[in-house]
Amino acid sequence: MFLWRTHSRQQMTFAEASILAQLVVSAVIILSGPLNQPQQQQQQQEQQQQQQQQQEQQQQIQEGWLFVSQGLEDELLGEPPLLHICSRTCLRLRSSKNIEQQQQQQQQQQQQQQQQQQQQQQQQKQQQQQQQQTVLEWRE
């Protein structure tokens, strides 16, 4: 109805212009909301890929330690058994320390990712609240 009035008079009042501006702003906010979601999904996919790469690296490291210990066993077959046992235990201690460090790093990264996801959820809630407020404002 108010668009019909503007066509008949050829000019808008300030109140009509402000209402139209509010409508445009709220439409832009509503339309831009879903556009942010693909970015967040892409970030989550990248985080999952990083986790997979780290797990693969850990498996490779563990397999490497096994290979080294087996190689030493082959080399030390002719040596006295005491030296053979010492070298194996040293390798096991080193590999267990590395595994513990990697597990700690993984836990820290998982905590950081959980914090990021919580922040993203809070941002989404804030955006929804802002959208609802703008819709209510121009309805009033």
C-alpha positions in Angstrom: 0.0 0.0 0.0 2.8 2.4 0.9 4.5 1.7 -2.5 1.2 2.8 -4.3 1.3 6.0 -2.3 4.9 6.7 -3.4 4.0 6.2 -7.0 1.1 8.6 -6.8 3.0 11.4 -5.2 6.4 10.7 -6.9 8.2 11.5 -3.6 8.7 9.6 -0.3 8.5 11.0 3.1 11.3 10.5 5.5 9.3 7.9 7.5 8.6 5.9 4.4 12.2 6.1 3.3 13.4 4.9 6.8 10.9 2.0 6.7 12.1 1.0 3.2 15.7 1.1 4.4 14.9 -1.1 7.4 13.2 -3.6 5.1 16.2 -3.7 2.8 18.6 -4.1 5.7 16.6 -6.9 7.3 16.3 -8.6 3.9 20.1 -8.4 3.5 20.7 -9.8 7.0 18.2 -12.7 6.4 19.8 -13.5 3.1 23.4 -13.3 4.4 22.7 -15.7 7.3 22.7 -18.9 5.2 25.8 -17.7 3.3 27.9 -17.9 6.5 27.0 -21.6 7.1 29.0 -23.0 4.1 32.1 -21.2 5.4 31.7 -22.8 8.8 31.1 -26.2 7.2 34.3 -25.8 5.2 36.2 -24.9 8.3 34.9 -28.0 10.0 35.9 -30.2 7.0 39.4 -28.7 7.1 39.7 -29.4 10.8 38.7 -33.0 10.2 41.2 -33.4 7.4 44.0 -32.1 9.7 43.0 -34.6 12.3 43.1 -37.4 9.8 46.6 -36.3 8.6 47.9 -36.2 12.2 46.5 -39.6 12.9 48.2 -41.0 9.7 51.5 -39.3 10.7 51.3 -40.9 14.2 50.7 -44.3 12.6 53.7 -43.8 10.3 55.9 -42.8 13.3 54.8 -45.8 15.3 55.4 -48.1 12.3 58.8 -46.5 11.8 59.8 -47.2 15.4 58.7 -50.8 15.0 60.8 -51.1 11.8 63.9 -49.6 13.5 63.5 -52.0 16.5 63.1 -55.0 14.2 66.2 -53.9 12.2 68.3 -53.6 15.3 67.1 -57.1 16.4 68.3 -58.5 13.1 71.6 -56.7 13.4 72.1 -57.7 17.1 71.3 -61.4 16.8 75.1 -62.2 16.9 75.6 -59.9 19.9 75.3 -60.8 23.5 71.6 -60.9 24.6 72.1 -58.2 27.3 73.0 -55.5 24.7 70.1 -56.7 22.5 67.6 -56.3 25.4 69.0 -52.8 26.3 68.6 -51.5 22.8 65.1 -52.7 22.5 64.0 -51.2 25.8 65.6 -47.8 24.9 63.7 -47.8 21.7 60.5 -48.7 23.5 61.0 -45.9 26.0 61.6 -43.3 23.2 58.6 -44.4 21.2 56.4 -44.4 24.3 57.5 -40.8 25.1 56.8 -39.7 21.6 53.4 -41.4 21.7 52.5 -39.6 25.0 53.6 -36.3 23.5 51.5 -36.9 20.4 48.4 -37.8 22.5 48.8 -34.6 24.6 49.0 -32.6 21.4 45.9 -34.3 20.0 44.0 -33.6 23.2 45.0 -29.9 23.1 44.0 -29.7 19.4 40.6 -31.3 20.2 40.0 -28.9 23.0 40.8 -26.0 20.7 38.5 -27.3 18.0 35.7 -27.7 20.6 36.2 -24.1 21.7 36.1 -23.0 18.1 32.8 -24.9 17.5 31.3 -23.4 20.7 32.3 -19.9 19.4 30.7 -20.6 16.1 27.5 -21.7 17.7 27.4 -18.6 19.8 28.0 -16.5 16.7 25.1 -18.2 15.0 22.8 -17.6 18.0 23.8 -14.0 18.0 23.1 -13.7 14.3 19.7 -15.3 14.7 18.8 -13.0 17.6 19.9 -9.9 15.6 17.7 -11.1 12.7 14.7 -11.6 14.9 15.3 -8.1 16.5 15.5 -6.4 13.1 12.3 -8.2 11.9 10.5 -7.2 15.1 11.7 -3.6 14.8 10.4 -3.0 11.3 7.2 -4.8 12.1 6.6 -2.4 15.0 
